[in-house]
């Protein structure tokens, strides 16, 4: 099975959602991408349809925006 991708910027809302997503799906089924650690993956997230973070991109390519932490424009600075 392909992995889901969880994109976030490291804010408290994002970190809380990260813990919940990992608890729900399992760390082997989701790849966490923290833009504060790896900004090079912002383009990848935008191409997948991420408009704000935190967001989960399912293995089928659906984008689930979880609570509103920050827009991608804010993330890019």
N, CA, C and O atoms as a printed pandas DataFrame, in Angstrom:
     atom_number atom_name residue_name chain_id  residue_number  x_coord  y_coord  z_coord
0              1         N          UNK        A               1    0.841   -1.188    0.000
1              2        CA          UNK        A               1    0.000    0.000    0.000
2              3         C          UNK        A               1    0.884    1.250    0.000
3              4         O          UNK        A               1    1.886    1.320    0.711
4              5         N          UNK        A               2    0.495    2.218   -0.801
5              6        CA          UNK        A               2    1.214    3.477   -0.826
6              7         C          UNK        A               2    0.990    4.222    0.483
7              8         O          UNK        A               2   -0.005    4.007    1.174
8              9         N          UNK        A               3    1.920    5.089    0.808
9             10        CA          UNK        A               3    1.824    5.881    2.030
10            11         C          UNK        A               3    1.012    7.145    1.808
11            12         O          UNK        A               3    0.898    7.654    0.693
12            13         N          UNK        A               4    0.453    7.633    2.903
13            14        CA          UNK        A               4   -0.138    8.959    2.938
14            15         C          UNK        A               4    0.979    9.932    3.300
15            16         O          UNK        A               4    1.999    9.528    3.858
16            17         N          UNK        A               5    0.790   11.204    2.987
17            18        CA          UNK        A               5    1.753   12.240    3.340
18            19         C          UNK        A               5    1.057   13.258    4.226
19            20         O          UNK        A               5   -0.018   13.755    3.891
20            21         N          UNK        A               6    1.670   13.560    5.349
21            22        CA          UNK        A               6    1.139   14.567    6.265
22            23         C          UNK        A               6    2.097   15.746    6.255
23            24         O          UNK        A               6    3.238   15.638    6.703
24            25         N          UNK        A               7    1.618   16.881    5.735
25            26        CA          UNK        A               7    2.437   18.085    5.618
26            27         C          UNK        A               7    2.067   19.059    6.731
27            28         O          UNK        A               7    0.892   19.278    7.024
28            29         N          UNK        A               8    3.109   19.644    7.349
29            30        CA          UNK        A               8    2.835   20.653    8.378
30            31         C          UNK        A               8    4.016   21.588    8.555
31            32         O          UNK        A               8    5.101   21.359    8.019
32            33         N          UNK        A               9    3.780   22.655    9.324
33            34        CA          UNK        A               9    4.789   23.697    9.499
34            35         C          UNK        A               9    5.362   23.755   10.914
35            36         O          UNK        A               9    6.193   24.617   11.203
36            37         N          UNK        A              10    4.939   22.868   11.789
37            38        CA          UNK        A              10    5.526   22.807   13.118
38            39         C          UNK        A              10    4.827   23.599   14.198
39            40         O          UNK        A              10    5.289   23.617   15.339
40            41         N          UNK        A              11    3.726   24.256   13.875
41            42        CA          UNK        A              11    2.997   25.007   14.894
42            43         C          UNK        A              11    2.311   24.022   15.856
43            44         O          UNK        A              11    2.223   22.832   15.552
44            45         N          UNK        A              12    1.828   24.499   17.003
45            46        CA          UNK        A              12    1.163   23.602   17.952
46            47         C          UNK        A              12   -0.020   22.838   17.357
47            48         O          UNK        A              12   -0.210   21.662   17.668
48            49         N          UNK        A              13   -0.814   23.485   16.510
49            50        CA          UNK        A              13   -1.944   22.814   15.861
50            51         C          UNK        A              13   -1.429   21.676   14.986
51            52         O          UNK        A              13   -1.982   20.576   14.994
52            53         N          UNK        A              14   -0.374   21.947   14.236
53            54        CA          UNK        A              14    0.206   20.946   13.334
54            55         C          UNK        A              14    0.789   19.765   14.105
55            56         O          UNK        A              14    0.581   18.611   13.731
56            57         N          UNK        A              15    1.512   20.054   15.174
57            58        CA          UNK        A              15    2.137   18.986   15.959
58            59         C          UNK        A              15    1.094   18.096   16.622
59            60         O          UNK        A              15    1.263   16.878   16.690
60            61         N          UNK        A              16    0.026   18.698   17.107
61            62        CA          UNK        A              16   -1.062   17.921   17.700
62            63         C          UNK        A              16   -1.708   17.024   16.652
63            64         O          UNK        A              16   -1.981   15.852   16.912
64            65         N          UNK        A              17   -1.950   17.576   15.470
65            66        CA          UNK        A              17   -2.542   16.792   14.383
66            67         C          UNK        A              17   -1.599   15.682   13.944
67            68         O          UNK        A              17   -2.048   14.582   13.622
68            69         N          UNK        A              18   -0.289   15.955   13.927
69            70        CA          UNK        A              18    0.693   14.930   13.554
70            71         C          UNK        A              18    0.587   13.719   14.489
71            72         O          UNK        A              18    0.563   12.574   14.036
72            73         N          UNK        A              19    0.524   13.983   15.777
73            74        CA          UNK        A              19    0.422   12.886   16.750
74            75         C          UNK        A              19   -0.860   12.085   16.529
75            76         O          UNK        A              19   -0.843   10.856   16.577
76            77         N          UNK        A              20   -1.969   12.783   16.286
77            78        CA          UNK        A              20   -3.242   12.096   16.058
78            79         C          UNK        A              20   -3.211   11.253   14.791
79            80         O          UNK        A              20   -3.682   10.116   14.789
80            81         N          UNK        A              21   -2.663   11.802   13.719
81            82        CA          UNK        A              21   -2.590   11.082   12.443
82            83         C          UNK        A              21   -1.740    9.825   12.590
83            84         O          UNK        A              21   -2.122    8.758   12.110
84            85         N          UNK        A              22   -0.600    9.945   13.245
85            86        CA          UNK        A              22    0.269    8.778   13.441
86            87         C          UNK        A              22   -0.427    7.728   14.306
87            88         O          UNK        A              22   -0.324    6.532   14.035
88            89         N          UNK        A              23   -1.133    8.175   15.344
89            90        CA          UNK        A              23   -1.864    7.231   16.187
90            91         C          UNK        A              23   -2.988    6.540   15.422
91            92         O          UNK        A              23   -3.259    5.362   15.656
92            93         N          UNK        A              24   -3.637    7.248   14.521
93            94        CA          UNK        A              24   -4.735    6.678   13.745
94            95         C          UNK        A              24   -4.259    5.737   12.637
95            96         O          UNK        A              24   -4.800    4.645   12.463
96            97         N          UNK        A              25   -3.241    6.172   11.894
97            98        CA          UNK        A              25   -2.804    5.424   10.716
98            99         C          UNK        A              25   -1.618    4.506   10.974
99           100         O          UNK        A              25   -1.475    3.475   10.318
100          101         N          UNK        A              26   -0.779    4.871   11.915
101          102        CA          UNK        A              26    0.455    4.139   12.155
102          103         C          UNK        A              26    1.603    4.800   11.423
103          104         O          UNK        A              26    1.444    5.265   10.295
104          105         N          UNK        A              27    2.750    4.842   12.058
105          106        CA          UNK        A              27    3.904    5.539   11.471
106          107         C          UNK        A              27    4.414    4.881   10.194
107          108         O          UNK        A              27    5.119    5.517    9.411
108          109         N          UNK        A              28    4.067    3.620    9.976
109          110        CA          UNK        A              28    4.488    2.935    8.762
110          111         C          UNK        A              28    3.613    3.264    7.556
111          112         O          UNK        A              28    3.953    2.906    6.428
112          113         N          UNK        A              29    2.490    3.941    7.784
113          114        CA          UNK        A              29    1.553    4.240    6.694
114          115         C          UNK        A              29    1.478    5.720    6.338
115          116         O          UNK        A              29    0.741    6.112    5.433
116          117         N          UNK        A              30    2.241    6.536    7.054
117          118        CA          UNK        A              30    2.216    7.970    6.777
118          119         C          UNK        A              30    3.635    8.534    6.857
119          120         O          UNK        A              30    4.397    8.233    7.776
120          121         N          UNK        A              31    3.960    9.356    5.869
121          122        CA          UNK        A              31    5.238   10.065    5.881
122          123         C          UNK        A              31    4.970   11.496    6.331
123          124         O          UNK        A              31    4.180   12.212    5.714
124          125         N          UNK        A              32    5.624   11.902    7.398
125          126        CA          UNK        A              32    5.449   13.254    7.928
126          127         C          UNK        A              32    6.478   14.171    7.280
127          128         O          UNK        A              32    7.671   13.872    7.246
128          129         N          UNK        A              33    5.983   15.300    6.765
129          130        CA          UNK        A              33    6.851   16.293    6.142
130          131         C          UNK        A              33    6.678   17.600    6.906
131          132         O          UNK        A              33    5.615   18.220    6.877
132          133         N          UNK        A              34    7.739   18.002    7.587
133          134        CA          UNK        A              34    7.752   19.226    8.400
134          135         C          UNK        A              34    8.489   20.292    7.590
135          136         O          UNK        A              34    9.695   20.184    7.372
136          137         N          UNK        A              35    7.765   21.320    7.146
137          138        CA          UNK        A              35    8.369   22.343    6.289
138          139         C          UNK        A              35    9.434   23.165    7.005
139          140         O          UNK        A              35   10.293   23.751    6.347
140          141         N          UNK        A              36    9.402   23.223    8.330
141          142        CA          UNK        A              36   10.443   23.915    9.068
142          143         C          UNK        A              36   11.770   23.189    8.967
143          144         O          UNK        A              36   12.830   23.794    9.129
144          145         N          UNK        A              37   11.714   21.893    8.700
145          146        CA          UNK        A              37   12.920   21.076    8.556
146          147         C          UNK        A              37   13.307   20.923    7.088
147          148         O          UNK        A              37   14.493   20.887    6.762
148          149         N          UNK        A              38   12.316   20.831    6.199
149          150        CA          UNK        A              38   12.589   20.593    4.779
150          151         C          UNK        A              38   11.676   21.428    3.894
151          152         O          UNK        A              38   10.635   20.956    3.436
152          153         N          UNK        A              39   12.080   22.684    3.658
153          154        CA          UNK        A              39   11.285   23.579    2.806
154          155         C          UNK        A              39   11.261   23.149    1.348
155          156         O          UNK        A              39   10.394   23.585    0.591
156          157         N          UNK        A              40   12.198   22.300    0.941
157          158        CA          UNK        A              40   12.252   21.871   -0.458
158          159         C          UNK        A              40   11.017   21.061   -0.855
159          160         O          UNK        A              40   10.761   20.881   -2.046
160          161         N          UNK        A              41   10.257   20.576    0.108
161          162        CA          UNK        A              41    9.088   19.757   -0.193
162          163         C          UNK        A              41    7.800   20.575   -0.348
163          164         O          UNK        A              41    6.732   20.013   -0.591
164          165         N          UNK        A              42    7.904   21.898   -0.206
165          166        CA          UNK        A              42    6.724   22.762   -0.361
166          167         C          UNK        A              42    6.146   22.631   -1.764
167          168         O          UNK        A              42    4.929   22.528   -1.920
168          169         N          UNK        A              43    6.994   22.632   -2.782
169          170        CA          UNK        A              43    6.534   22.515   -4.175
170          171         C          UNK        A              43    5.776   21.203   -4.366
171          172         O          UNK        A              43    4.725   21.183   -5.008
172          173         N          UNK        A              44    6.293   20.127   -3.824
173          174        CA          UNK        A              44    5.635   18.813   -3.893
174          175         C          UNK        A              44    4.231   18.871   -3.295
175          176         O          UNK        A              44    3.279   18.346   -3.873
176          177         N          UNK        A              45    4.112   19.512   -2.134
177          178        CA          UNK        A              45    2.812   19.625   -1.466
178          179         C          UNK        A              45    1.840   20.447   -2.303
179          180         O          UNK        A              45    0.674   20.081   -2.449
180          181         N          UNK        A              46    2.318   21.548   -2.847
181          182        CA          UNK        A              46    1.455   22.390   -3.677
182          183         C          UNK        A              46    0.993   21.641   -4.922
183          184         O          UNK        A              46   -0.166   21.765   -5.317
184          185         N          UNK        A              47    1.868   20.877   -5.539
185          186        CA          UNK        A              47    1.485   20.091   -6.724
186          187         C          UNK        A              47    0.431   19.044   -6.367
187          188         O          UNK        A              47   -0.400   18.684   -7.200
188          189         N          UNK        A              48    0.471   18.559   -5.127
189          190        CA          UNK        A              48   -0.515   17.576   -4.673
190          191         C          UNK        A              48   -1.854   18.230   -4.346
191          192         O          UNK        A              48   -2.854   17.534   -4.170
192          193         N          UNK        A              49   -1.884   19.567   -4.263
193          194        CA          UNK        A              49   -3.135   20.281   -3.998
194          195         C          UNK        A              49   -3.268   20.842   -2.598
195          196         O          UNK        A              49   -4.344   21.302   -2.217
196          197         N          UNK        A              50   -2.194   20.811   -1.826
197          198        CA          UNK        A              50   -2.242   21.345   -0.459
198          199         C          UNK        A              50   -2.341   22.868   -0.530
199          200         O          UNK        A              50   -1.524   23.524   -1.175
200          201         N          UNK        A              51   -3.356   23.420    0.143
201          202        CA          UNK        A              51   -3.587   24.868    0.175
202          203         C          UNK        A              51   -3.236   25.468    1.526
203          204         O          UNK        A              51   -2.927   26.655    1.622
204          205         N          UNK        A              52   -3.283   24.645    2.573
205          206        CA          UNK        A              52   -2.955   25.087    3.924
206          207         C          UNK        A              52   -2.467   23.880    4.715
207          208         O          UNK        A              52   -2.700   22.732    4.338
208          209         N          UNK        A              53   -1.793   24.164    5.808
209          210        CA          UNK        A              53   -1.317   23.085    6.673
210          211         C          UNK        A              53   -1.906   23.261    8.066
211          212         O          UNK        A              53   -2.172   24.385    8.494
212          213         N          UNK        A              54   -2.108   22.169    8.763
213          214        CA          UNK        A              54   -1.754   20.797    8.439
214          215         C          UNK        A              54   -2.682   20.197    7.381
215          216         O          UNK        A              54   -3.857   20.554    7.289
216          217         N          UNK        A              55   -2.133   19.284    6.590
217          218        CA          UNK        A              55   -2.923   18.613    5.558
218          219         C          UNK        A              55   -2.410   17.193    5.362
219          220         O          UNK        A              55   -1.214   16.919    5.457
220          221         N          UNK        A              56   -3.345   16.312    5.089
221          222        CA          UNK        A              56   -3.016   14.916    4.820
222          223         C          UNK        A              56   -3.367   14.622    3.371
223          224         O          UNK        A              56   -4.490   14.876    2.937
224          225         N          UNK        A              57   -2.414   14.088    2.625
225          226        CA          UNK        A              57   -2.670   13.650    1.253
226          227         C          UNK        A              57   -2.755   12.129    1.301
227          228         O          UNK        A              57   -1.790   11.450    1.654
228          229         N          UNK        A              58   -3.914   11.611    0.943
229          230        CA          UNK        A              58   -4.151   10.171    1.021
230          231         C          UNK        A              58   -3.408    9.448   -0.098
231          232         O          UNK        A              58   -2.983   10.070   -1.071
232          233         N          UNK        A              59   -3.253    8.127    0.046
233          234        CA          UNK        A              59   -2.587    7.369   -1.023
234          235         C          UNK        A              59   -3.270    7.516   -2.387
235          236         O          UNK        A              59   -2.622    7.355   -3.421
236          237         N          UNK        A              60   -4.560    7.819   -2.398
237          238        CA          UNK        A              60   -5.285    8.022   -3.663
238          239         C          UNK        A              60   -5.170    9.445   -4.189
239          240         O          UNK        A              60   -5.701    9.754   -5.256
240          241         N          UNK        A              61   -4.477   10.323   -3.449
241          242        CA          UNK        A              61   -4.272   11.692   -3.910
242          243         C          UNK        A              61   -5.288   12.694   -3.414
243          244         O          UNK        A              61   -5.251   13.852   -3.831
244          245         N          UNK        A              62   -6.202   12.293   -2.533
245          246        CA          UNK        A              62   -7.149   13.247   -1.954
246          247         C          UNK        A              62   -6.435   14.076   -0.898
247          248         O          UNK        A              62   -5.633   13.552   -0.124
248          249         N          UNK        A              63   -6.732   15.379   -0.869
249          250        CA          UNK        A              63   -6.122   16.279    0.110
250          251         C          UNK        A              63   -7.149   16.579    1.192
251          252         O          UNK        A              63   -8.239   17.080    0.918
252          253         N          UNK        A              64   -6.775   16.261    2.427
253          254        CA          UNK        A              64   -7.634   16.526    3.571
254          255         C          UNK        A              64   -6.985   17.641    4.384
255          256         O          UNK        A              64   -5.965   17.431    5.041
256          257         N          UNK        A              65   -7.583   18.826    4.334
257          258        CA          UNK        A              65   -7.064   19.954    5.104
258          259         C          UNK        A              65   -7.623   19.848    6.516
259          260         O          UNK        A              65   -8.838   19.811    6.710
260          261         N          UNK        A              66   -6.728   19.799    7.500
261          262        CA          UNK        A              66   -7.094   19.552    8.884
262          263         C          UNK        A              66   -6.926   20.837    9.675
263          264         O          UNK        A              66   -5.814   21.343    9.817
264          265         N          UNK        A              67   -8.033   21.365   10.190
265          266        CA          UNK        A              67   -7.957   22.609   10.949
266          267         C          UNK        A              67   -7.147   23.599   10.114
267          268         O          UNK        A              67   -6.467   23.183    9.176
268          269         N          UNK        A              68   -7.197   24.844   10.412
269          270        CA          UNK        A              68   -6.423   25.801    9.624
270          271         C          UNK        A              68   -5.286   26.323   10.466
271          272         O          UNK        A              68   -5.501   27.077   11.414
272          273         N          UNK        A              69   -4.067   25.922   10.123
273          274        CA          UNK        A              69   -2.881   26.395   10.835
274          275         C          UNK        A              69   -2.224   27.549   10.104
275          276         O          UNK        A              69   -1.981   28.606   10.687
276          277         N          UNK        A              70   -1.931   27.343    8.804
277          278        CA          UNK        A              70   -1.274   28.380    8.003
278          279         C          UNK        A              70   -1.513   28.095    6.521
279          280         O          UNK        A              70   -1.571   26.942    6.094
280          281         N          UNK        A              71   -1.651   29.168    5.755
281          282        CA          UNK        A              71   -1.767   29.014    4.308
282          283         C          UNK        A              71   -0.387   28.677    3.739
283          284         O          UNK        A              71    0.632   28.904    4.391
284          285         N          UNK        A              72   -0.362   28.147    2.551
285          286        CA          UNK        A              72    0.921   27.842    1.908
286          287         C          UNK        A              72    1.710   29.128    1.666
287          288         O          UNK        A              72    2.940   29.113    1.708
288          289         N          UNK        A              73    1.024   30.232    1.415
289          290        CA          UNK        A              73    1.720   31.512    1.234
290          291         C          UNK        A              73    2.458   31.893    2.522
291          292         O          UNK        A              73    3.582   32.391    2.473
292          293         N          UNK        A              74    1.826   31.658    3.663
293          294        CA          UNK        A              74    2.485   31.925    4.953
294          295         C          UNK        A              74    3.677   31.005    5.157
295          296         O          UNK        A              74    4.718   31.431    5.657
296          297         N          UNK        A              75    3.528   29.754    4.774
297          298        CA          UNK        A              75    4.605   28.776    4.936
298          299         C          UNK        A              75    5.819   29.169    4.097
299          300         O          UNK        A              75    6.961   29.055    4.541
300          301         N          UNK        A              76    5.551   29.633    2.875
301          302        CA          UNK        A              76    6.647   30.019    1.968
302          303         C          UNK        A              76    7.343   31.301    2.435
303          304         O          UNK        A              76    8.493   31.564    2.085
304          305         N          UNK        A              77    6.618   32.088    3.230
305          306        CA          UNK        A              77    7.220   33.325    3.757
306          307         C          UNK        A              77    7.154   34.424    2.833
307          308         O          UNK        A              77    7.620   35.521    3.143
